[in-house]
C-alpha cells in the first residue's frame, strides 16, 4: 500500500521532469560550472603571458616630453643651441657667465633593439610558453575531474533513489509485520516482547528511509552544483548498469601511464612535464642575467622654444653594452636551479602516482564486479528467504526473530548491490581519469 501510494504521487513529477543523459550532464558542467570557467580564464591569462614574453624580442619604443626652464650657464647655453637660437652675442663673457633664464620643450622618440641578452629573452619566452602549456594541462585535468564528479553525483543520485525504494519496501513490510504481531498480541497468541521487536524494527526502517532521502537530496544538490540548474529536477536517464568497456592497459610494463606515442595524453602529467621545462628555461634566464646585454638604439629629438616657433631637431644612432652584476644575481641562479630540480622530481613523482592510480582503479573494478555478482545472488536468495519465513511466521511455524533477520538480510544485500554497482561504474570512470582518457567517452 505504501509503495503503491508513493508510485502514484511520484508519477506526475517524473512525467514532467526533463530527461538528462549523463553525457549532457557532463557537458552542462563544462558550460555552466563557475570553478571550471575560472580555470579557463586563468589558462587564457597564462597564454597571453606567453605571447607577451615572446614579443619581448621585438624592439621597444620610448616617447618622452619635458618642459624645462633654467638659468644654469651650461644648461642655458646648451638649450639655446638645441633651439637653434645661438648668435654672436651669446658668446659675450657676461652673458655666458650670467645668462637670462630660458625655457623650452624637449620631445623625443627612441627605438631600442636588444641584439644579445645572454639568451634570457628567448629562454624567458620558452619558459612562459611552458607555463602556458602547464596551465592548459591543469585546466584539462580539472575538466576531467569535473566530469568524474558529475559521474559520482549522477549515479549517486540514482543509487539513493533506488535505496529509497528499497527502504520503502522494508518499511511497508515492517508496518505489516507490526500490525500482524499487534493483532496476535491482542488475541493472546504472541508476547508483548515480540510486538516491541516489531515496533523497533519498524522504527529502524523509518530511520533508514529518512537517511536514504537525505542522501538523495545531498547527491542531487551536488549534481546541481556541478552541472547547474539544468540538473535540478531532471530525470536521470542513463542507467548505472550500462558501463562501457574498460580502457586497455599500457602495452608494456615499461610504457609510461598516460603516454601515447610521443605525446602525453594524461593532462596532469603533461602539466608536470611542462612545469619542469619552464623551470629549466628559468634557469637559463637566471644564467643569462649574469652575461652582458648588447643593444642598438635609434632616437629622434627636438628642442622647441616657449612659443614652439624656434627649435632644432636631431637624430642619434648608438650601439651599446650593459653589464650589471650583483650578489643577488648569483643567488637567483642557485634558486632557479633548485626549482628546476624540484619540478623534475615532482614530474617523476606524478608519473609514479599515476601508475598507482591505474592499479588501484583496476583493483577497484575487479572487487566491485565480484561484489555485484555476489550481491545479486544474495538479493535473490534473501528475497526468497523473506517470503518463506514470513509465510511460516504467519502459520505460527517460525518466531518473529526469523522474519526480522530475513528483512535485515535482504536490506543488507540490497545495500551491498547498490553500493557495488555504484563503485563498479565510478571505478571505471576513475580508470579513464588515471589513463587520461575521456570520462564516459564524452569529449569536450
TIGU-588266 format. One record per residue (C-alpha): residue in one letter; y, z, x negated; residue number from 1; chain. Coordinates in pm, 1 decimal. Layout:
# residues N
   resn          v          w          u   resi   chain
      a          Y          Z          X    NUM       A
...
//
This chain:
# residues 444
   resn          v          w          u   resi   chain
      x        0.0        0.0        0.0      1       A
      x      238.9       91.8     -279.4      2       A
      x      166.7     -231.8     -470.6      3       A
      x      199.4     -443.6     -158.5      4       A
      x      535.8     -289.7      -78.4      5       A
      x      657.3     -342.0     -437.5      6       A
      x      546.7     -705.3     -423.0      7       A
      x      739.8     -761.7     -100.9      8       A
      x     1052.3     -601.1     -248.3      9       A
      x     1037.8     -788.4     -578.5     10       A
      x      952.8    -1137.9     -449.3     11       A
      x     1305.9    -1230.1     -330.2     12       A
      x     1459.1    -1116.5     -660.2     13       A
      x     1214.4    -1322.8     -861.8     14       A
      x     1273.3    -1624.6     -641.8     15       A
      x     1644.1    -1608.3     -712.1     16       A
      x     1606.5    -1544.1    -1085.7     17       A
      x     1683.7    -1829.5    -1324.2     18       A
      x     1381.7    -1933.8    -1535.8     19       A
      x     1432.7    -1865.3    -1905.9     20       A
      x     1173.6    -2001.5    -2150.7     21       A
      x     1151.0    -1841.4    -2491.9     22       A
      x     1299.4    -2138.0    -2679.6     23       A
      x     1606.9    -2135.7    -2455.0     24       A
      x     1647.0    -1761.1    -2509.7     25       A
      x     1640.7    -1812.5    -2887.0     26       A
      x     1896.4    -2093.7    -2870.4     27       A
      x     2115.2    -1885.5    -2640.3     28       A
      x     2114.9    -1610.8    -2903.4     29       A
      x     2221.0    -1859.3    -3171.0     30       A
      x     2501.8    -1974.9    -2943.0     31       A
      x     2635.5    -1651.2    -2795.6     32       A
      x     2549.0    -1370.2    -3037.3     33       A
      x     2870.4    -1238.5    -3194.1     34       A
      x     2698.8    -1098.9    -3500.7     35       A
      x     2548.8    -1439.0    -3576.5     36       A
      x     2886.2    -1604.8    -3514.6     37       A
      x     3048.4    -1363.9    -3762.9     38       A
      x     2783.4    -1459.8    -4019.9     39       A
      x     2863.5    -1827.8    -3960.7     40       A
      x     3233.6    -1765.8    -4019.9     41       A
      x     3156.2    -1578.5    -4342.1     42       A
      x     2944.5    -1873.9    -4454.0     43       A
      x     3233.0    -2111.3    -4383.1     44       A
      x     3464.0    -1887.9    -4586.6     45       A
      x     3224.2    -1898.0    -4883.4     46       A
      x     3207.5    -2277.5    -4861.2     47       A
      x     3587.7    -2300.3    -4859.2     48       A
      x     3599.7    -2068.9    -5161.9     49       A
      x     3364.0    -2308.5    -5338.9     50       A
      x     3589.8    -2601.0    -5250.7     51       A
      x     3888.7    -2411.1    -5388.1     52       A
      x     3705.7    -2329.2    -5712.5     53       A
      x     3605.7    -2694.2    -5754.8     54       A
      x     3967.4    -2805.4    -5705.0     55       A
      x     4088.1    -2577.4    -5985.9     56       A
      x     4000.5    -2865.5    -6218.6     57       A
      x     4290.0    -3061.7    -6069.7     58       A
      x     4648.0    -3047.7    -6203.9     59       A
      x     4884.1    -2780.3    -6071.5     60       A
      x     5239.1    -2842.9    -5958.4     61       A
      x     5510.1    -2580.2    -6008.0     62       A
      x     5852.4    -2607.8    -5840.3     63       A
      x     6145.2    -2389.7    -5941.0     64       A
      x     6502.5    -2334.1    -5824.3     65       A
      x     6752.4    -2097.2    -5985.7     66       A
      x     7117.9    -2014.6    -5934.0     67       A
      x     7299.4    -1880.8    -6244.3     68       A
      x     7648.2    -1752.4    -6328.1     69       A
      x     7724.4    -1619.7    -6676.0     70       A
      x     7994.9    -1584.2    -6946.4     71       A
      x     7748.0    -1511.2    -7227.8     72       A
      x     7867.6    -1750.1    -7506.3     73       A
      x     7541.0    -1927.1    -7590.1     74       A
      x     7427.8    -1947.4    -7227.4     75       A
      x     7767.2    -2067.5    -7108.1     76       A
      x     7782.8    -2341.7    -7370.6     77       A
      x     7425.2    -2447.8    -7300.9     78       A
      x     7488.5    -2457.4    -6927.6     79       A
      x     7790.8    -2681.7    -6971.8     80       A
      x     7579.0    -2901.6    -7195.8     81       A
      x     7299.3    -2915.0    -6938.0     82       A
      x     7556.5    -3011.6    -6676.3     83       A
      x     7687.2    -3294.5    -6898.6     84       A
      x     8036.6    -3140.4    -6897.0     85       A
      x     8095.1    -3092.4    -7271.7     86       A
      x     8432.0    -3209.1    -7407.5     87       A
      x     8603.3    -3175.4    -7745.0     88       A
      x     8796.6    -2875.1    -7611.6     89       A
      x     8470.9    -2687.1    -7564.3     90       A
      x     8431.9    -2667.0    -7945.3     91       A
      x     8751.4    -2465.3    -7991.5     92       A
      x     8657.6    -2134.7    -8158.1     93       A
      x     8841.8    -1926.5    -7897.7     94       A
      x     8661.6    -2098.4    -7609.6     95       A
      x     8327.3    -2077.4    -7787.6     96       A
      x     8370.6    -1706.7    -7855.4     97       A
      x     8521.5    -1612.5    -7519.2     98       A
      x     8413.9    -1869.7    -7260.0     99       A
      x     8508.2    -1852.2    -6896.6    100       A
      x     8228.5    -1765.2    -6655.1    101       A
      x     8032.3    -2070.4    -6544.9    102       A
      x     7779.4    -2116.7    -6265.1    103       A
      x     7522.4    -2372.2    -6170.3    104       A
      x     7187.3    -2451.5    -6015.3    105       A
      x     6870.1    -2535.9    -6207.1    106       A
      x     6594.0    -2732.4    -6029.0    107       A
      x     6263.2    -2823.4    -6189.9    108       A
      x     5910.6    -2952.4    -6133.1    109       A
      x     5621.5    -2905.4    -6376.6    110       A
      x     5269.6    -3052.2    -6369.5    111       A
      x     5008.0    -2869.8    -6579.4    112       A
      x     4659.9    -3001.6    -6651.7    113       A
      x     4403.2    -2788.7    -6833.7    114       A
      x     4223.2    -3006.6    -7086.5    115       A
      x     3987.8    -2745.0    -7223.4    116       A
      x     3925.8    -2393.5    -7094.6    117       A
      x     3612.9    -2281.9    -7273.9    118       A
      x     3400.8    -2406.4    -6983.3    119       A
      x     3523.9    -2135.3    -6749.8    120       A
      x     3678.5    -2372.7    -6496.3    121       A
      x     3365.1    -2581.2    -6435.2    122       A
      x     3143.3    -2272.4    -6459.7    123       A
      x     3363.1    -2098.3    -6204.2    124       A
      x     3320.0    -2394.5    -5970.5    125       A
      x     2942.2    -2381.6    -6013.1    126       A
      x     2941.6    -2004.8    -5955.8    127       A
      x     3139.5    -2041.6    -5633.7    128       A
      x     2908.4    -2321.8    -5516.2    129       A
      x     2607.1    -2098.6    -5584.2    130       A
      x     2770.6    -1813.7    -5393.2    131       A
      x     2827.6    -2050.2    -5101.4    132       A
      x     2460.9    -2150.4    -5115.2    133       A
      x     2363.8    -1782.4    -5115.3    134       A
      x     2584.2    -1720.4    -4812.6    135       A
      x     2423.2    -2015.7    -4635.7    136       A
      x     2078.4    -1877.4    -4716.0    137       A
      x     2173.4    -1534.6    -4586.7    138       A
      x     2305.7    -1694.0    -4268.3    139       A
      x     1984.6    -1889.8    -4218.2    140       A
      x     1785.9    -1571.3    -4271.0    141       A
      x     1998.6    -1396.1    -4007.6    142       A
      x     1926.5    -1687.4    -3775.3    143       A
      x     1550.9    -1640.2    -3822.5    144       A
      x     1574.8    -1262.0    -3790.1    145       A
      x     1775.9    -1304.3    -3471.7    146       A
      x     1506.2    -1535.4    -3336.6    147       A
      x     1242.3    -1275.0    -3424.1    148       A
      x     1448.5    -1008.9    -3246.4    149       A
      x     1457.6    -1229.3    -2935.3    150       A
      x     1079.6    -1273.2    -2953.9    151       A
      x     1031.1     -896.9    -2973.1    152       A
      x     1269.4     -823.5    -2684.4    153       A
      x     1140.8    -1116.0    -2473.6    154       A
      x      775.2    -1021.9    -2489.8    155       A
      x      859.6     -652.5    -2495.4    156       A
      x     1017.0     -706.5    -2154.6    157       A
      x      706.8     -887.1    -2031.1    158       A
      x      478.6     -612.9    -2158.4    159       A
      x      696.4     -345.2    -1998.3    160       A
      x      697.7     -531.2    -1665.5    161       A
      x      317.7     -556.2    -1672.1    162       A
      x      296.7     -190.4    -1772.1    163       A
      x      496.2     -108.9    -1458.1    164       A
      x      239.7     -295.5    -1250.9    165       A
      x      -45.8     -107.5    -1415.4    166       A
      x      136.6      224.3    -1377.3    167       A
      x      195.4      142.1    -1009.4    168       A
      x     -174.9       71.0     -966.8    169       A
      x     -267.6      401.4    -1128.8    170       A
      x      -12.2      584.5     -913.8    171       A
      x     -145.3      420.1     -597.3    172       A
      x     -499.2      534.3     -680.5    173       A
      x     -371.3      878.3     -778.2    174       A
      x     -192.4      912.8     -443.5    175       A
      x     -501.4      803.9     -254.6    176       A
      x     -720.3     1040.1     -457.6    177       A
      x     -482.5     1329.3     -393.4    178       A
      x     -480.9     1250.6      -19.1    179       A
      x     -859.8     1232.8      -12.2    180       A
      x     -904.6     1559.5     -203.6    181       A
      x     -644.9     1736.3       13.6    182       A
      x     -840.1     1631.8      322.7    183       A
      x    -1160.7     1762.6      169.9    184       A
      x     -997.7     2094.1       78.8    185       A
      x     -867.0     2119.8      432.9    186       A
      x    -1223.6     2063.6      557.4    187       A
      x    -1359.0     2319.3      311.7    188       A
      x    -1556.7     2059.0      121.0    189       A
      x    -1360.7     2092.5     -203.7    190       A
      x    -1192.6     2365.0     -406.5    191       A
      x     -819.5     2417.0     -441.8    192       A
      x     -860.6     2362.9     -816.7    193       A
      x     -964.9     2002.7     -753.3    194       A
      x     -652.6     1946.4     -546.3    195       A
      x     -444.4     2091.3     -830.9    196       A
      x     -609.6     1849.8    -1072.6    197       A
      x     -545.7     1556.1     -841.3    198       A
      x     -184.4     1662.7     -796.7    199       A
      x     -133.6     1697.4    -1173.3    200       A
      x     -283.2     1353.0    -1230.1    201       A
      x      -53.0     1202.4     -964.5    202       A
      x      249.5     1367.8    -1125.5    203       A
      x      147.2     1231.4    -1464.4    204       A
      x      111.7      883.7    -1314.2    205       A
      x      463.1      909.7    -1171.8    206       A
      x      595.7     1012.4    -1514.5    207       A
      x      420.9      715.4    -1679.4    208       A
      x      569.5      480.6    -1420.4    209       A
      x      916.1      618.3    -1492.2    210       A
      x      858.8      572.0    -1867.3    211       A
      x      747.9      210.7    -1812.5    212       A
      x     1060.3      143.4    -1608.2    213       A
      x     1277.0      291.0    -1881.4    214       A
      x     1101.6       74.2    -2140.7    215       A
      x     1159.6     -236.3    -1930.0    216       A
      x     1529.5     -155.4    -1892.6    217       A
      x     1555.0      -97.4    -2269.0    218       A
      x     1379.6     -424.6    -2355.9    219       A
      x     1586.1     -625.5    -2108.5    220       A
      x     1909.9     -474.7    -2236.6    221       A
      x     1804.9     -560.1    -2593.6    222       A
      x     1730.8     -917.4    -2487.2    223       A
      x     2069.4     -942.9    -2314.7    224       A
      x     2241.8     -803.1    -2623.9    225       A
      x     2078.5    -1067.4    -2842.5    226       A
      x     2084.1    -1371.2    -2613.7    227       A
      x     2385.8    -1297.6    -2396.7    228       A
      x     2435.7    -1277.7    -2022.8    229       A
      x     2201.4    -1573.2    -1963.2    230       A
      x     1911.7    -1329.6    -2015.0    231       A
      x     2048.5    -1054.8    -1789.6    232       A
      x     1846.8    -1127.6    -1474.4    233       A
      x     1646.2    -1429.1    -1586.2    234       A
      x     1279.7    -1481.6    -1516.8    235       A
      x     1089.8    -1487.3    -1845.7    236       A
      x      854.9    -1782.2    -1805.5    237       A
      x      685.9    -1814.3    -2146.4    238       A
      x      354.3    -1624.2    -2128.2    239       A
      x      271.3    -1385.4    -2406.1    240       A
      x      -79.3    -1529.0    -2444.4    241       A
      x       45.0    -1879.7    -2534.1    242       A
      x       93.8    -1817.5    -2903.1    243       A
      x       97.2    -2117.0    -3136.1    244       A
      x     -131.0    -2184.0    -3428.1    245       A
      x      -91.4    -1971.0    -3735.3    246       A
      x      108.3    -2117.3    -4024.6    247       A
      x     -103.4    -2218.1    -4325.7    248       A
      x     -126.8    -2010.1    -4638.7    249       A
      x       20.2    -2140.1    -4967.0    250       A
      x     -212.4    -2396.1    -5126.2    251       A
      x     -295.6    -2178.5    -5423.9    252       A
      x     -260.2    -1821.1    -5531.9    253       A
      x       -6.3    -1924.6    -5794.4    254       A
      x      217.2    -2107.0    -5549.5    255       A
      x      519.9    -1904.3    -5454.2    256       A
      x      561.1    -1796.9    -5094.0    257       A
      x      831.6    -1985.9    -4907.9    258       A
      x      839.7    -2275.3    -5156.8    259       A
      x      790.2    -2636.7    -5050.9    260       A
      x      775.1    -2884.5    -5334.1    261       A
      x     1079.7    -2828.5    -5549.6    262       A
      x     1281.9    -2658.6    -5274.1    263       A
      x     1272.9    -2303.1    -5143.9    264       A
      x     1207.7    -2303.6    -4769.5    265       A
      x     1248.8    -1931.2    -4709.7    266       A
      x     1626.2    -1882.7    -4686.0    267       A
      x     1650.0    -1529.4    -4822.6    268       A
      x     1458.3    -1635.2    -5135.5    269       A
      x     1688.1    -1935.0    -5171.2    270       A
      x     1985.1    -1699.7    -5137.1    271       A
      x     1845.0    -1464.4    -5403.0    272       A
      x     1799.0    -1750.5    -5649.7    273       A
      x     2147.1    -1882.3    -5566.9    274       A
      x     2294.4    -1540.0    -5643.0    275       A
      x     2106.7    -1545.1    -5972.2    276       A
      x     2259.3    -1886.8    -6050.3    277       A
      x     2603.9    -1759.0    -5956.5    278       A
      x     2565.8    -1456.7    -6185.8    279       A
      x     2458.2    -1682.1    -6473.8    280       A
      x     2763.5    -1903.2    -6422.7    281       A
      x     2983.0    -1594.3    -6401.1    282       A
      x     2857.5    -1500.6    -6748.6    283       A
      x     2969.1    -1844.4    -6866.9    284       A
      x     3310.5    -1782.0    -6713.4    285       A
      x     3339.5    -1447.9    -6891.7    286       A
      x     3232.8    -1603.0    -7221.3    287       A
      x     3482.5    -1886.9    -7174.6    288       A
      x     3764.3    -1637.1    -7126.7    289       A
      x     3724.6    -1546.1    -7496.1    290       A
      x     3799.8    -1904.9    -7600.4    291       A
      x     4139.9    -2077.4    -7620.5    292       A
      x     4281.3    -2290.6    -7343.3    293       A
      x     4431.3    -2632.4    -7416.2    294       A
      x     4668.9    -2779.2    -7161.9    295       A
      x     4918.2    -3060.7    -7113.1    296       A
      x     5245.9    -3029.9    -6926.9    297       A
      x     5498.7    -3276.4    -6789.7    298       A
      x     5821.4    -3146.3    -6638.5    299       A
      x     6143.5    -3282.4    -6493.4    300       A
      x     6454.2    -3063.8    -6460.6    301       A
      x     6816.9    -3089.0    -6365.6    302       A
      x     7114.7    -2857.4    -6402.7    303       A
      x     7392.6    -2903.0    -6149.5    304       A
      x     7739.6    -2751.8    -6133.5    305       A
      x     7853.2    -2530.8    -5848.4    306       A
      x     7974.9    -2827.8    -5645.4    307       A
      x     7649.9    -3019.6    -5721.5    308       A
      x     7862.6    -3316.3    -5830.6    309       A
      x     7813.6    -3278.3    -6202.7    310       A
      x     7492.6    -3233.3    -6390.8    311       A
      x     7229.3    -3373.7    -6620.4    312       A
      x     6855.3    -3436.9    -6582.5    313       A
      x     6581.6    -3447.3    -6842.3    314       A
      x     6203.7    -3465.2    -6880.8    315       A
      x     5965.5    -3287.5    -7113.6    316       A
      x     5610.7    -3363.1    -7227.2    317       A
      x     5414.7    -3090.3    -7403.9    318       A
      x     5066.5    -3023.1    -7536.6    319       A
      x     4993.2    -2653.5    -7576.3    320       A
      x     4725.0    -2399.3    -7651.8    321       A
      x     4689.5    -2044.6    -7522.6    322       A
      x     4453.3    -1785.4    -7661.0    323       A
      x     4455.1    -1438.9    -7516.0    324       A
      x     4210.6    -1183.5    -7648.4    325       A
      x     4165.0     -824.8    -7546.4    326       A
      x     3905.1     -548.4    -7539.1    327       A
      x     3869.6     -577.5    -7156.8    328       A
      x     3752.9     -937.6    -7200.6    329       A
      x     3456.8     -833.3    -7414.1    330       A
      x     3371.9     -558.0    -7167.4    331       A
      x     3387.6     -809.1    -6883.0    332       A
      x     3140.2    -1032.9    -7065.7    333       A
      x     2895.5     -744.5    -7104.2    334       A
      x     2933.2     -658.0    -6735.6    335       A
      x     2873.7    -1020.4    -6634.6    336       A
      x     2554.5    -1035.3    -6840.1    337       A
      x     2434.6     -711.6    -6679.9    338       A
      x     2499.3     -857.0    -6333.7    339       A
      x     2306.5    -1168.0    -6434.2    340       A
      x     2005.6     -958.1    -6537.2    341       A
      x     2030.0     -762.0    -6211.8    342       A
      x     2043.9    -1077.7    -5999.1    343       A
      x     1744.1    -1231.7    -6176.9    344       A
      x     1544.4     -910.8    -6129.9    345       A
      x     1642.8     -899.7    -5762.9    346       A
      x     1520.1    -1256.5    -5713.3    347       A
      x     1184.1    -1177.9    -5874.6    348       A
      x     1152.0     -863.5    -5660.5    349       A
      x     1236.6    -1062.5    -5348.4    350       A
      x      954.6    -1304.3    -5425.0    351       A
      x      705.4    -1020.6    -5465.2    352       A
      x      824.4     -860.5    -5144.3    353       A
      x      792.8    -1193.7    -4962.4    354       A
      x      431.7    -1230.0    -5076.7    355       A
      x      352.1     -883.2    -4947.1    356       A
      x      519.2     -957.6    -4613.7    357       A
      x      291.4    -1258.5    -4570.3    358       A
      x      -15.8    -1049.7    -4647.8    359       A
      x       95.1     -774.4    -4408.4    360       A
      x      159.6    -1025.7    -4130.1    361       A
      x     -185.4    -1179.4    -4182.7    362       A
      x     -348.3     -838.2    -4162.9    363       A
      x     -146.5     -753.3    -3852.4    364       A
      x     -262.9    -1074.5    -3683.0    365       A
      x     -628.5    -1006.6    -3764.7    366       A
      x     -604.0     -646.3    -3643.5    367       A
      x     -417.0     -737.7    -3324.7    368       A
      x     -662.2    -1018.5    -3240.4    369       A
      x     -955.1     -781.3    -3284.9    370       A
      x     -780.3     -523.2    -3068.4    371       A
      x     -714.1     -782.4    -2797.0    372       A
      x    -1083.7     -872.5    -2783.6    373       A
      x    -1194.5     -510.5    -2774.2    374       A
      x     -926.6     -402.2    -2528.8    375       A
      x    -1007.1     -691.6    -2293.1    376       A
      x    -1368.9     -582.9    -2286.5    377       A
      x    -1264.1     -220.8    -2240.5    378       A
      x    -1039.8     -307.1    -1943.6    379       A
      x    -1322.1     -488.9    -1764.3    380       A
      x    -1560.8     -200.0    -1825.7    381       A
      x    -1302.0       61.3    -1729.0    382       A
      x    -1220.5     -114.6    -1402.3    383       A
      x    -1588.7     -125.4    -1316.0    384       A
      x    -1637.3      238.2    -1413.3    385       A
      x    -1340.4      346.1    -1199.9    386       A
      x    -1468.7      162.5     -894.3    387       A
      x    -1819.2      307.4     -931.4    388       A
      x    -1702.3      664.4     -994.7    389       A
      x    -1451.4      651.9     -713.6    390       A
      x    -1717.3      535.0     -467.3    391       A
      x    -1965.5      800.4     -580.6    392       A
      x    -1699.7     1070.0     -565.4    393       A
      x    -1628.5      980.3     -203.0    394       A
      x    -2000.6     1009.1     -141.1    395       A
      x    -1993.1     1354.8     -298.0    396       A
      x    -2213.2     1249.9     -588.1    397       A
      x    -1959.0     1297.4     -868.8    398       A
      x    -1694.0     1561.5     -938.2    399       A
      x    -1324.4     1473.1     -934.7    400       A
      x    -1302.1     1503.4    -1311.3    401       A
      x    -1520.9     1194.2    -1347.1    402       A
      x    -1281.0      993.8    -1131.0    403       A
      x     -977.8     1116.8    -1321.4    404       A
      x    -1144.6     1042.4    -1653.0    405       A
      x    -1213.1      688.2    -1534.9    406       A
      x     -849.0      646.9    -1427.8    407       A
      x     -726.8      774.7    -1764.9    408       A
      x     -970.3      547.2    -1949.7    409       A
      x     -853.7      243.6    -1754.9    410       A
      x     -488.1      329.5    -1816.3    411       A
      x     -555.3      367.6    -2188.1    412       A
      x     -746.4       38.9    -2206.7    413       A
      x     -470.3     -147.2    -2025.7    414       A
      x     -206.0        3.4    -2252.1    415       A
      x     -409.5      -94.5    -2558.6    416       A
      x     -449.7     -450.3    -2429.1    417       A
      x      -79.7     -487.5    -2356.6    418       A
      x       18.3     -345.1    -2693.8    419       A
      x     -234.7     -561.1    -2876.4    420       A
      x     -116.8     -880.0    -2707.2    421       A
      x      240.6     -793.8    -2796.3    422       A
      x      150.5     -714.2    -3157.5    423       A
      x      -50.9    -1035.4    -3192.0    424       A
      x      237.2    -1252.8    -3068.5    425       A
      x      502.2    -1072.8    -3273.0    426       A
      x      281.7    -1070.9    -3584.5    427       A
      x      258.8    -1449.9    -3569.8    428       A
      x      636.0    -1473.1    -3546.9    429       A
      x      664.4    -1232.6    -3840.3    430       A
      x      430.3    -1454.2    -4041.8    431       A
      x      651.9    -1752.8    -3966.2    432       A
      x      951.6    -1549.8    -4081.1    433       A
      x      770.5    -1449.1    -4400.0    434       A
      x      681.2    -1811.1    -4478.5    435       A
      x     1030.3    -1943.0    -4400.0    436       A
      x      909.1    -2149.6    -4104.3    437       A
      x     1084.6    -2191.5    -3765.3    438       A
      x     1019.0    -1892.5    -3541.5    439       A
      x      800.7    -2004.2    -3249.0    440       A
      x      860.1    -2360.6    -3368.4    441       A
      x     1223.4    -2353.1    -3247.7    442       A
      x     1458.3    -2542.4    -3479.1    443       A
      x     1836.6    -2494.3    -3479.4    444       A
//
